[in-house]
Structures are given as structure tokens and as C-alpha cells.
Amino acid sequence: MMINHVHIRVKPESVDAFKAASKENARNSVLEPGIAAFDVFQQTDDPTRFLLIEIYREPEAQARHRETAHYAAWRDAVADMMAEPRSSVKYAAI
Amino acid sequence: MMINHVHIRVKPESVDAFKAASKENARNSVLEPGIAAFDVFQQTDDPTRFLLIEIYREPEAQARHRETAHYAAWRDAVADMMAEPRSSVKYAAI
């Protein structure tokens, strides 16, 4: 298992569009055999901040995810919604 | 559902003791009826950084968690292991 957290801050006017695009991407991503979970969270005290929690069954599954059509569609759709570059942190369950 | 993320950085010499105390706390916490999940993660590129992901069935469940003996034992055990004050962020699933 490899857990990847992606922290994203979007422009205020893009909150709703980002939620819609990210729900669609998550819906398709959980169908990938290498993905155990793919969830989208919105920060309670700042609705422009989101967290994607991606749980991969093995590290290579992340590379395969990035080759899918739904990932490309999400990446292109949200590119102009970002208020700052997104950042990611990897974790191991203990 | 209320998701609480607790970010913790421990002293390098406290990593193993923190993992042990936090696993014990998580093992007891998931038995609380108001807690849907309670997981401990260690950051891959910095083993002194941890993330607790606590999923409460309702907001009041967090207050009840803080009244348990296992929470008090964990809080007291790890107090001197912290390298800096811990921080938390609340999320809603979308």
C-alpha cells in the first residue's frame, strides 16, 4: 500500500467546478485495479482547500493512473482552477 | 461524518515509542461507537512526521473520545515526544 495525499488550493470562483471534476475523476479512479481508495475532501474552515487521498495497492499503480484518460481529463480541466501549485506527501500505514 | 487530521512531528529518538503508543491508542479508539476509522500514518520522506486520520460519525464523538482513558494515556505518553506543537485540520467528504 502506498498512500498519496495531494493538497490543492483552488481559486474561489472555481470551487464548484473543481468539486465536480474531482468527483468524476474519483469515480473512475476507484475502478482501476491498482487503486484501493480515491477520496476527495474539502477543508471545513477554508472551502478553497481540498485534499485528495489516493491509496495505491503498489507504487507502480500511480504511474498507471497517470496514463488513464480520466486522469488526463481531470488534470486538463483543473489546471486553470489552481490558486497555487499543488503539493503531495506520501505516507505508509503503520 | 467529520474527518480530523492531526499532523505530528516527533523527536527523532521518540519515533519508535510514538509508533507503539499511537498504535495502542488507535486499537482502542476504533472500538468507540462514534469512531468509524482511526489510522496512523508515517511520512515516507521524513519518518519523524506522522498523520492521524480520525473519522468521527458525528462531531460530538470527538469530545467523547477525549474523555476516554486510552486517549488520556496516549496524550500523557506522547507529550514529551513532540518536536513541535501538533496541528489539526478538519475536512468534510465530498
Backbone of each chain as ProteinMPNN parsed JSONL, in Angstrom:
{"seq_chain_A": "MMINHVHIRVKPESVDAFKAASKENARNSVLEPGIAAFDVFQQTDDPTRFLLIEIYREPEAQARHRETAHYAAWRDAVADMMAEPRSSVKYAAI", "coords_chain_A": {"N_chain_A": [[0.845, -1.196, 0.0], [0.502, 2.203, -0.807], [0.206, 5.425, 0.181], [-0.945, 8.415, -1.029], [-1.126, 11.827, -0.555], [-2.69, 14.632, -1.834], [-2.497, 18.021, -1.788], [-4.475, 20.765, -2.438], [-5.176, 24.043, -3.472], [-7.728, 26.002, -4.605], [-8.943, 28.572, -6.865], [-11.361, 30.906, -5.58], [-13.665, 31.193, -7.233], [-13.663, 28.834, -8.556], [-14.385, 26.692, -7.03], [-16.793, 25.085, -7.109], [-16.701, 23.959, -9.705], [-14.299, 22.587, -9.532], [-14.911, 20.675, -7.571], [-16.843, 19.157, -8.946], [-15.364, 18.16, -11.167], [-13.445, 16.688, -9.822], [-14.883, 14.805, -8.371], [-15.855, 13.274, -10.485], [-13.446, 12.294, -11.534], [-12.563, 10.802, -9.323], [-14.565, 8.881, -9.181], [-14.08, 7.362, -11.478], [-11.452, 6.598, -10.99], [-11.423, 4.851, -8.788], [-12.195, 2.562, -9.974], [-9.981, 1.499, -11.145], [-7.786, -1.291, -11.114], [-5.458, -1.125, -9.546], [-5.939, 0.682, -7.561], [-6.941, 1.245, -4.32], [-8.422, 3.05, -2.869], [-9.835, 6.277, -3.371], [-10.321, 9.322, -2.573], [-12.007, 12.462, -2.05], [-11.668, 15.419, -0.251], [-12.899, 18.324, 1.433], [-11.675, 21.188, 2.989], [-12.829, 22.144, 6.183], [-12.735, 24.728, 7.382], [-11.888, 26.324, 5.332], [-13.083, 26.544, 2.35], [-11.811, 26.597, -0.124], [-9.746, 24.899, -0.06], [-8.591, 21.669, -0.694], [-8.228, 18.114, -0.295], [-6.872, 15.308, -1.718], [-7.043, 11.91, -1.186], [-5.263, 9.239, -2.028], [-5.064, 5.835, -2.369], [-2.857, 3.452, -3.211], [-2.416, 0.155, -4.442], [0.093, -0.778, -5.068], [3.279, 0.827, -5.657], [3.664, 1.225, -8.451], [1.156, 1.495, -9.457], [0.421, 4.132, -9.342], [1.768, 5.353, -11.481], [0.474, 4.075, -13.59], [-2.113, 5.046, -13.195], [-1.718, 7.672, -13.983], [-1.618, 7.449, -16.684], [-4.142, 7.142, -17.597], [-7.236, 7.979, -19.315], [-9.151, 9.354, -17.825], [-7.65, 10.574, -15.814], [-6.076, 12.352, -17.35], [-8.086, 13.975, -18.375], [-9.1, 15.147, -16.029], [-6.778, 16.456, -15.051], [-6.312, 18.357, -17.087], [-8.722, 19.758, -17.008], [-8.722, 20.979, -14.472], [-6.475, 22.543, -14.395], [-6.396, 25.37, -14.764], [-7.775, 26.148, -12.559], [-6.336, 26.218, -10.25], [-5.071, 27.883, -7.363], [-2.558, 27.958, -6.501], [0.509, 26.092, -7.021], [-0.064, 22.565, -6.782], [0.611, 20.311, -4.034], [2.182, 17.305, -2.841], [2.241, 14.55, -0.529], [3.692, 11.591, 0.612], [2.687, 8.66, 2.383], [3.119, 5.915, 4.689], [1.144, 3.307, 5.993], [0.98, 2.494, 9.441]], "CA_chain_A": [[0.0, 0.0, 0.0], [1.193, 3.497, -0.844], [-0.81, 6.449, 0.364], [-0.517, 9.708, -1.551], [-2.032, 12.933, -0.241], [-2.478, 15.784, -2.701], [-3.086, 19.239, -1.217], [-4.838, 21.639, -3.555], [-5.952, 25.252, -3.168], [-8.29, 26.481, -5.87], [-9.484, 29.936, -6.859], [-12.717, 30.872, -5.002], [-14.694, 31.029, -8.258], [-13.524, 27.501, -9.162], [-14.676, 25.65, -6.041], [-17.832, 24.15, -7.553], [-16.216, 23.231, -10.884], [-13.267, 21.657, -9.078], [-15.586, 19.55, -6.909], [-17.495, 18.319, -9.961], [-14.336, 17.455, -11.947], [-12.711, 15.761, -8.966], [-15.776, 13.675, -8.083], [-15.873, 12.435, -11.686], [-12.152, 11.598, -11.593], [-12.517, 9.804, -8.248], [-15.497, 7.817, -9.543], [-13.387, 6.494, -12.436], [-10.167, 6.103, -10.474], [-11.608, 3.695, -7.9], [-12.401, 1.363, -10.804], [-8.669, 0.957, -11.549], [-7.449, -2.403, -10.213], [-4.349, -0.807, -8.641], [-6.331, 1.726, -6.614], [-7.792, 0.724, -3.246], [-9.32, 4.128, -2.445], [-9.533, 7.557, -4.02], [-11.349, 10.159, -1.945], [-11.83, 13.908, -2.145], [-12.132, 16.091, 0.962], [-12.867, 19.791, 1.404], [-11.322, 21.653, 4.333], [-14.015, 22.735, 6.811], [-12.609, 26.166, 7.663], [-11.46, 27.048, 4.119], [-13.642, 25.722, 1.271], [-10.981, 26.582, -1.333], [-8.667, 23.92, 0.125], [-9.012, 20.288, -0.879], [-7.244, 17.057, -0.09], [-7.163, 14.025, -2.359], [-6.343, 10.792, -0.554], [-5.174, 8.173, -3.027], [-4.401, 4.655, -1.799], [-2.435, 2.565, -4.3], [-2.056, -1.183, -3.97], [1.547, -0.839, -5.19], [3.736, 2.129, -6.166], [3.543, 1.323, -9.905], [-0.232, 1.831, -9.791], [0.314, 5.58, -9.53], [2.185, 5.643, -12.864], [-0.601, 3.618, -14.481], [-3.207, 6.011, -13.042], [-1.404, 8.892, -14.743], [-1.759, 7.173, -18.119], [-5.557, 6.94, -17.94], [-7.94, 9.103, -19.947], [-9.845, 10.181, -16.821], [-6.657, 11.435, -15.154], [-5.72, 13.432, -18.283], [-9.229, 14.892, -18.458], [-9.119, 15.907, -14.767], [-5.594, 17.333, -14.997], [-6.517, 19.49, -18.0], [-9.888, 20.544, -16.572], [-8.478, 21.752, -13.246], [-5.194, 23.276, -14.473], [-6.581, 26.815, -14.582], [-8.532, 26.41, -11.319], [-5.421, 26.217, -9.11], [-4.618, 29.169, -6.847], [-1.105, 27.789, -6.305], [0.853, 24.724, -7.444], [-0.462, 21.578, -5.79], [1.731, 19.61, -3.393], [1.784, 15.969, -2.404], [3.02, 13.918, 0.531], [3.463, 10.142, 0.637], [2.671, 8.063, 3.715], [2.96, 4.476, 4.864], [0.315, 2.955, 7.15], [1.759, 1.776, 10.462]], "C_chain_A": [[0.881, 1.247, 0.0], [0.11, 4.554, -0.794], [-0.251, 7.779, -0.113], [-1.58, 10.752, -1.202], [-1.696, 14.099, -1.149], [-3.241, 16.968, -2.109], [-3.276, 20.253, -2.336], [-5.588, 22.851, -3.02], [-6.423, 25.822, -4.487], [-8.745, 27.934, -5.725], [-10.925, 29.896, -6.336], [-13.804, 30.618, -6.042], [-14.672, 29.64, -8.891], [-13.926, 26.364, -8.23], [-15.677, 24.622, -6.574], [-17.371, 23.317, -8.746], [-15.143, 22.222, -10.484], [-13.9, 20.439, -8.403], [-16.195, 18.603, -7.935], [-16.45, 17.503, -10.734], [-13.649, 16.392, -11.09], [-13.574, 14.576, -8.541], [-15.818, 12.714, -9.268], [-14.567, 11.637, -11.792], [-12.076, 10.506, -10.524], [-13.401, 8.601, -8.589], [-14.853, 6.832, -10.521], [-12.133, 5.861, -11.84], [-10.344, 4.872, -9.587], [-11.9, 2.419, -8.687], [-11.075, 0.775, -11.283], [-8.275, -0.158, -10.579], [-6.34, -2.068, -9.214], [-4.692, 0.208, -7.576], [-7.321, 1.171, -5.599], [-8.793, 1.772, -2.772], [-8.866, 5.41, -3.113], [-10.627, 8.516, -3.569], [-10.983, 11.632, -1.994], [-12.442, 14.554, -0.912], [-11.959, 17.598, 0.814], [-12.625, 20.285, 2.827], [-12.476, 22.446, 4.93], [-13.895, 24.251, 6.967], [-12.086, 26.983, 6.477], [-11.899, 26.236, 2.903], [-12.851, 25.759, -0.028], [-9.861, 25.551, -1.228], [-9.238, 22.504, 0.1], [-7.85, 19.343, -0.61], [-7.73, 15.832, -0.843], [-6.364, 12.965, -1.608], [-6.422, 9.614, -1.514], [-4.433, 6.996, -2.4], [-4.14, 3.659, -2.925], [-2.014, 1.212, -3.722], [-0.562, -1.454, -4.112], [2.0, 0.462, -5.846], [3.532, 2.299, -7.674], [2.123, 1.733, -10.325], [-0.413, 3.338, -9.986], [0.709, 5.973, -10.958], [1.091, 5.22, -13.843], [-1.806, 4.564, -14.413], [-2.972, 7.238, -13.918], [-1.464, 8.696, -16.247], [-3.232, 7.027, -18.534], [-6.16, 8.197, -18.566], [-8.619, 9.974, -18.893], [-8.867, 11.072, -16.052], [-6.307, 12.624, -16.05], [-6.844, 14.464, -18.359], [-9.305, 15.77, -17.205], [-7.987, 16.932, -14.73], [-5.811, 18.571, -15.876], [-7.671, 20.379, -17.532], [-9.553, 21.454, -15.402], [-7.25, 22.648, -13.319], [-5.376, 24.769, -14.185], [-7.367, 27.166, -13.325], [-7.613, 26.593, -10.109], [-5.049, 27.641, -8.691], [-3.117, 29.145, -6.592], [-0.767, 26.374, -6.762], [0.433, 23.711, -6.377], [0.766, 20.864, -5.237], [1.256, 18.245, -2.941], [2.758, 15.429, -1.371], [2.679, 12.434, 0.523], [3.589, 9.602, 2.064], [2.646, 6.549, 3.624], [2.082, 4.248, 6.078], [1.185, 2.233, 8.166], [0.822, 1.007, 11.387]], "O_chain_A": [[1.876, 1.322, 0.721], [-0.795, 4.574, -1.629], [0.801, 8.217, 0.351], [-2.761, 10.589, -1.506], [-0.539, 14.512, -1.226], [-4.461, 16.926, -1.951], [-2.346, 20.555, -3.084], [-6.514, 22.717, -2.22], [-5.621, 26.093, -5.381], [-8.909, 28.448, -4.618], [-11.646, 28.94, -6.622], [-14.766, 29.902, -5.765], [-15.559, 29.302, -9.675], [-13.82, 25.195, -8.6], [-15.429, 23.419, -6.497], [-17.617, 22.112, -8.798], [-15.087, 21.124, -11.038], [-13.477, 19.307, -8.635], [-16.075, 17.384, -7.808], [-16.624, 16.301, -10.935], [-13.311, 15.317, -11.585], [-13.066, 13.468, -8.37], [-15.817, 11.496, -9.089], [-14.586, 10.446, -12.103], [-11.582, 9.41, -10.789], [-13.037, 7.455, -8.323], [-15.049, 5.622, -10.413], [-11.798, 4.719, -12.154], [-9.522, 3.955, -9.622], [-11.857, 1.321, -8.132], [-11.054, -0.35, -11.782], [-8.408, 0.0, -9.365], [-6.286, -2.666, -8.139], [-3.837, 0.567, -6.766], [-8.395, 0.69, -5.959], [-9.887, 1.43, -2.324], [-7.682, 5.608, -3.385], [-11.728, 8.52, -4.121], [-9.809, 12.0, -1.982], [-13.59, 14.279, -0.563], [-11.026, 18.083, 0.174], [-13.295, 19.847, 3.762], [-13.04, 23.318, 4.27], [-14.855, 24.976, 6.71], [-11.866, 28.188, 6.599], [-11.178, 25.339, 2.466], [-13.181, 25.023, -0.959], [-9.111, 25.345, -2.183], [-10.221, 22.191, 0.772], [-6.678, 19.71, -0.684], [-8.852, 15.368, -0.64], [-5.156, 13.106, -1.419], [-7.494, 9.069, -1.776], [-3.297, 7.146, -1.951], [-5.067, 3.1, -3.511], [-1.362, 1.127, -2.682], [-0.005, -2.262, -3.37], [1.21, 1.13, -6.514], [3.255, 3.408, -8.131], [1.922, 2.256, -11.421], [-1.306, 3.766, -10.717], [0.063, 6.821, -11.573], [0.814, 5.927, -14.812], [-2.44, 4.85, -15.428], [-3.904, 7.774, -14.518], [-1.373, 9.661, -17.006], [-3.522, 6.81, -19.711], [-5.67, 9.311, -18.377], [-8.665, 11.195, -19.038], [-9.21, 12.194, -15.68], [-6.244, 13.762, -15.583], [-6.594, 15.669, -18.401], [-9.542, 16.975, -17.294], [-8.197, 18.106, -14.423], [-5.528, 19.693, -15.458], [-7.604, 21.603, -17.644], [-10.043, 22.581, -15.337], [-7.005, 23.433, -12.403], [-4.591, 25.359, -13.442], [-7.602, 28.342, -13.048], [-8.054, 27.066, -9.061], [-4.751, 28.492, -9.53], [-2.483, 30.195, -6.481], [-1.662, 25.538, -6.88], [0.567, 23.985, -5.185], [1.816, 20.815, -5.877], [0.069, 18.046, -2.686], [3.932, 15.797, -1.341], [1.508, 12.064, 0.436], [4.455, 10.014, 2.836], [2.215, 5.975, 2.625], [2.251, 4.921, 7.095], [2.044, 1.437, 7.785], [1.281, 0.338, 12.313]]}, "seq_chain_B": "MMINHVHIRVKPESVDAFKAASKENARNSVLEPGIAAFDVFQQTDDPTRFLLIEIYREPEAQARHRETAHYAAWRDAVADMMAEPRSSVKYAAI", "coords_chain_B": {"N_chain_B": [[-20.457, 12.55, 9.197], [-17.225, 13.425, 10.296], [-14.091, 14.447, 9.576], [-10.959, 14.399, 10.99], [-7.709, 15.539, 10.794], [-4.614, 15.028, 12.237], [-1.557, 16.469, 12.5], [1.696, 15.59, 13.272], [4.921, 16.087, 14.543], [7.643, 14.342, 15.719], [10.331, 13.973, 18.121], [13.473, 12.738, 16.921], [14.508, 10.574, 18.436], [12.255, 9.567, 19.539], [10.648, 8.231, 17.783], [10.07, 5.4, 17.571], [8.833, 4.84, 20.044], [6.672, 6.556, 19.891], [5.246, 5.454, 17.742], [4.485, 2.988, 18.862], [2.879, 3.772, 21.066], [0.875, 5.126, 19.71], [-0.237, 3.226, 18.03], [-1.422, 1.577, 19.92], [-3.296, 3.327, 21.024], [-4.882, 3.787, 18.744], [-5.887, 1.236, 18.299], [-7.611, 0.917, 20.469], [-9.272, 3.107, 20.082], [-10.759, 2.681, 17.734], [-12.664, 0.999, 18.658], [-14.548, 2.538, 19.853], [-17.949, 3.532, 19.688], [-18.592, 5.873, 18.284], [-16.597, 6.289, 16.456], [-15.508, 5.869, 13.219], [-13.185, 5.305, 11.855], [-9.698, 5.16, 12.565], [-6.661, 5.926, 12.017], [-3.101, 5.591, 11.69], [-0.393, 7.174, 10.181], [2.861, 7.262, 8.701], [5.135, 9.612, 7.494], [6.656, 9.182, 4.318], [9.079, 10.33, 3.382], [10.115, 11.52, 5.617], [10.59, 10.234, 8.524], [10.016, 11.198, 11.065], [7.657, 12.485, 10.964], [4.2, 12.303, 11.376], [0.804, 11.339, 10.675], [-2.388, 11.403, 11.913], [-5.424, 10.039, 11.076], [-8.624, 10.61, 11.783], [-11.853, 9.508, 11.824], [-14.949, 10.572, 12.58], [-18.252, 9.653, 13.515], [-20.073, 11.547, 14.202], [-19.851, 15.029, 15.144], [-19.813, 15.297, 17.972], [-18.654, 13.002, 18.834], [-15.944, 13.319, 18.935], [-15.473, 14.812, 21.251], [-16.296, 12.948, 23.132], [-14.387, 10.96, 22.688], [-12.154, 12.223, 23.736], [-12.571, 11.995, 26.395], [-11.936, 9.461, 27.127], [-10.092, 6.782, 28.74], [-8.026, 5.648, 27.253], [-7.347, 7.671, 25.459], [-6.388, 9.654, 27.234], [-4.183, 8.313, 28.288], [-2.574, 8.019, 25.998], [-2.192, 10.741, 25.296], [-0.737, 11.689, 27.526], [1.47, 10.0, 27.399], [2.761, 10.675, 25.007], [3.349, 13.336, 25.212], [5.906, 14.434, 25.825], [7.285, 13.658, 23.612], [6.941, 15.207, 21.419], [8.177, 17.26, 18.793], [7.336, 19.694, 18.089], [4.428, 21.781, 18.618], [1.41, 19.963, 18.025], [-0.753, 19.997, 15.116], [-4.042, 20.434, 13.742], [-6.467, 19.658, 11.22], [-9.698, 19.988, 9.895], [-11.916, 18.131, 7.827], [-14.476, 17.722, 5.331], [-16.06, 15.055, 3.681], [-16.568, 14.915, 0.169]], "CA_chain_B": [[-19.028, 12.221, 9.253], [-16.303, 14.542, 10.484], [-12.737, 13.907, 9.433], [-9.959, 15.229, 11.647], [-6.323, 15.142, 10.531], [-3.68, 15.58, 13.21], [-0.17, 16.434, 11.999], [2.572, 15.49, 14.438], [6.353, 15.847, 14.312], [8.22, 13.887, 16.984], [11.798, 13.98, 18.207], [13.989, 11.531, 16.244], [14.687, 9.473, 19.375], [10.939, 9.141, 20.031], [9.85, 7.664, 16.688], [9.563, 4.056, 17.866], [7.911, 4.898, 21.182], [5.44, 7.205, 19.423], [4.501, 4.477, 16.942], [3.894, 1.99, 19.762], [1.792, 4.398, 21.842], [-0.213, 5.534, 18.818], [-0.925, 2.012, 17.587], [-2.262, 1.14, 21.042], [-4.427, 4.265, 21.092], [-5.746, 3.555, 17.582], [-6.535, -0.061, 18.512], [-8.726, 1.149, 21.392], [-10.187, 4.152, 19.594], [-11.707, 2.151, 16.736], [-13.735, 0.285, 19.361], [-15.573, 3.509, 20.278], [-19.049, 3.507, 18.714], [-18.659, 7.094, 17.486], [-15.421, 6.408, 15.591], [-15.594, 4.983, 12.056], [-11.82, 4.918, 11.483], [-8.671, 5.857, 13.356], [-5.456, 5.344, 11.407], [-1.831, 6.286, 11.919], [0.48, 7.108, 9.01], [4.203, 7.832, 8.863], [5.52, 10.226, 6.21], [7.683, 8.359, 3.686], [10.381, 11.001, 3.239], [10.546, 12.072, 6.912], [9.977, 9.31, 9.495], [9.608, 11.857, 12.313], [6.359, 13.131, 10.758], [3.068, 11.37, 11.404], [-0.534, 11.874, 10.443], [-3.512, 10.612, 12.425], [-6.691, 10.322, 10.389], [-9.7, 10.209, 12.681], [-13.161, 9.729, 11.195], [-15.999, 10.526, 13.6], [-19.6, 9.515, 12.95], [-20.71, 12.853, 14.411], [-18.859, 15.896, 15.788], [-19.752, 15.087, 19.42], [-17.851, 11.811, 19.127], [-14.578, 13.73, 19.25], [-15.445, 15.182, 22.666], [-16.364, 11.702, 23.924], [-13.07, 10.319, 22.558], [-11.188, 12.898, 24.62], [-12.855, 11.629, 27.795], [-11.601, 8.054, 27.364], [-8.825, 6.501, 29.426], [-6.932, 5.407, 26.299], [-6.875, 8.97, 24.941], [-5.578, 10.304, 28.273], [-2.903, 7.589, 28.387], [-1.781, 8.389, 24.81], [-1.823, 12.164, 25.391], [0.326, 11.857, 28.51], [2.664, 9.255, 26.975], [3.457, 11.294, 23.867], [3.54, 14.791, 25.422], [7.325, 14.814, 25.765], [7.894, 13.169, 22.368], [6.668, 16.155, 20.345], [9.226, 18.21, 18.41], [6.655, 20.983, 17.957], [3.012, 21.546, 18.925], [0.717, 19.317, 16.913], [-1.775, 20.832, 14.479], [-5.105, 19.601, 13.174], [-7.287, 20.233, 10.145], [-10.949, 19.243, 9.746], [-12.375, 18.011, 6.443], [-15.742, 17.058, 5.013], [-16.021, 14.253, 2.449], [-17.472, 15.471, -0.844]], "C_chain_B": [[-18.203, 13.495, 9.438], [-14.908, 13.934, 10.48], [-11.756, 14.883, 10.055], [-8.58, 14.677, 11.326], [-5.432, 15.817, 11.56], [-2.263, 15.37, 12.681], [0.774, 16.537, 13.193], [4.014, 15.291, 13.977], [6.977, 15.506, 15.655], [9.741, 14.027, 16.945], [12.332, 12.684, 17.59], [14.109, 10.33, 17.188], [13.357, 8.905, 19.879], [10.096, 8.43, 18.977], [9.251, 6.309, 17.072], [8.548, 4.07, 19.001], [6.584, 5.551, 20.76], [4.59, 6.229, 18.615], [3.787, 3.478, 17.844], [2.702, 2.581, 20.519], [0.593, 4.706, 20.934], [-0.956, 4.333, 18.25], [-1.873, 1.512, 18.674], [-3.501, 2.033, 21.156], [-5.41, 4.027, 19.936], [-6.551, 2.267, 17.765], [-7.751, 0.085, 19.437], [-9.753, 2.125, 20.823], [-11.194, 3.603, 18.596], [-12.817, 1.331, 17.385], [-14.825, 1.241, 19.861], [-16.691, 3.55, 19.236], [-19.108, 4.743, 17.823], [-17.515, 7.263, 16.504], [-15.506, 5.377, 14.471], [-14.207, 4.504, 11.623], [-10.845, 5.754, 12.284], [-7.349, 5.246, 12.925], [-4.242, 6.234, 11.609], [-0.938, 6.069, 10.706], [1.801, 7.811, 9.304], [4.648, 8.373, 7.503], [6.729, 9.502, 5.617], [9.044, 9.053, 3.677], [10.862, 11.673, 4.518], [9.887, 11.25, 8.01], [9.639, 9.945, 10.839], [8.242, 12.519, 12.182], [5.258, 12.083, 10.627], [1.771, 12.12, 11.12], [-1.533, 10.901, 11.052], [-4.744, 11.01, 11.639], [-7.803, 9.723, 11.227], [-11.027, 10.517, 11.988], [-14.244, 9.484, 12.236], [-17.364, 10.459, 12.93], [-20.423, 10.782, 13.154], [-19.725, 13.706, 15.206], [-18.705, 15.633, 17.289], [-18.871, 13.893, 19.792], [-16.403, 12.176, 19.446], [-14.457, 14.111, 20.726], [-15.483, 13.925, 23.544], [-15.023, 10.951, 23.873], [-12.076, 10.91, 23.556], [-11.449, 12.64, 26.095], [-12.456, 10.198, 28.11], [-10.257, 7.918, 28.067], [-7.704, 6.295, 28.415], [-6.438, 6.702, 25.664], [-5.974, 9.655, 25.959], [-4.209, 9.647, 28.391], [-1.996, 7.961, 27.217], [-1.269, 9.823, 24.935], [-0.657, 12.359, 26.366], [1.62, 11.164, 28.064], [3.456, 10.01, 25.921], [3.805, 12.764, 24.098], [4.996, 15.207, 25.259], [8.016, 14.337, 24.49], [7.781, 14.187, 21.231], [7.864, 17.07, 20.078], [8.647, 19.607, 18.244], [5.188, 20.726, 18.298], [2.308, 20.883, 17.735], [-0.374, 20.239, 16.367], [-2.835, 19.914, 13.89], [-5.916, 20.384, 12.157], [-8.527, 19.361, 10.008], [-11.395, 19.277, 8.285], [-13.778, 17.425, 6.408], [-15.548, 16.268, 3.725], [-16.959, 14.881, 1.435], [-17.812, 14.409, -1.871]], "O_chain_B": [[-18.467, 14.514, 8.802], [-14.591, 13.039, 11.264], [-11.724, 16.058, 9.691], [-8.305, 13.499, 11.553], [-5.488, 17.034, 11.737], [-1.832, 14.24, 12.448], [0.665, 17.448, 14.013], [4.295, 14.44, 13.133], [6.865, 16.27, 16.613], [10.345, 14.178, 15.883], [11.7, 11.636, 17.727], [13.844, 9.197, 16.786], [13.336, 7.883, 20.566], [8.951, 8.064, 19.245], [8.048, 6.098, 16.913], [7.522, 3.393, 18.931], [5.513, 5.149, 21.215], [3.371, 6.178, 18.774], [2.62, 3.157, 17.619], [1.642, 1.96, 20.6], [-0.558, 4.563, 21.345], [-2.162, 4.402, 18.013], [-2.988, 1.078, 18.385], [-4.613, 1.545, 21.359], [-6.625, 4.064, 20.133], [-7.735, 2.208, 17.433], [-8.787, -0.542, 19.217], [-10.953, 1.984, 21.057], [-12.356, 4.008, 18.602], [-13.806, 1.002, 16.73], [-15.906, 0.797, 20.25], [-16.418, 3.597, 18.036], [-19.626, 4.667, 16.709], [-17.456, 8.264, 15.789], [-15.568, 4.173, 14.722], [-14.075, 3.407, 11.081], [-11.123, 6.9, 12.636], [-6.96, 4.181, 13.406], [-4.346, 7.458, 11.687], [-0.744, 4.941, 10.255], [1.861, 8.798, 10.037], [4.551, 7.682, 6.489], [7.707, 9.24, 6.317], [10.061, 8.412, 3.942], [11.905, 12.328, 4.514], [8.751, 11.529, 8.394], [9.027, 9.288, 11.681], [7.715, 13.054, 13.157], [5.375, 11.117, 9.873], [1.662, 13.333, 11.296], [-1.52, 9.711, 10.738], [-5.07, 12.193, 11.547], [-7.917, 8.505, 11.367], [-11.285, 11.661, 11.612], [-14.438, 8.364, 12.711], [-17.607, 11.115, 11.916], [-21.347, 11.066, 12.391], [-18.848, 13.161, 15.878], [-17.601, 15.732, 17.825], [-18.401, 13.788, 20.925], [-15.712, 11.433, 20.144], [-13.467, 13.78, 21.378], [-14.797, 13.845, 24.563], [-14.578, 10.384, 24.871], [-11.265, 10.194, 24.144], [-10.647, 13.02, 26.948], [-12.617, 9.754, 29.247], [-9.405, 8.804, 28.001], [-6.568, 6.701, 28.657], [-5.252, 6.83, 25.359], [-4.919, 10.179, 25.602], [-3.199, 10.327, 28.57], [-0.801, 8.193, 27.401], [-0.089, 10.098, 24.716], [0.288, 13.094, 26.078], [2.719, 11.661, 28.311], [4.686, 9.99, 25.937], [4.483, 13.374, 23.272], [5.285, 16.221, 24.625], [9.208, 14.586, 24.305], [8.444, 14.05, 20.203], [8.484, 17.587, 21.008], [9.383, 20.593, 18.256], [4.744, 19.578, 18.273], [2.583, 21.21, 16.58], [-0.854, 21.137, 17.059], [-2.56, 18.756, 13.575], [-6.031, 21.608, 12.232], [-8.426, 18.134, 10.004], [-11.274, 20.293, 7.601], [-14.206, 16.728, 7.328], [-14.936, 16.764, 2.779], [-18.042, 15.337, 1.802], [-18.562, 14.676, -2.81]]}, "name": "protein", "num_of_chains": 2, "seq": "MMINHVHIRVKPESVDAFKAASKENARNSVLEPGIAAFDVFQQTDDPTRFLLIEIYREPEAQARHRETAHYAAWRDAVADMMAEPRSSVKYAAIMMINHVHIRVKPESVDAFKAASKENARNSVLEPGIAAFDVFQQTDDPTRFLLIEIYREPEAQARHRETAHYAAWRDAVADMMAEPRSSVKYAAI"}
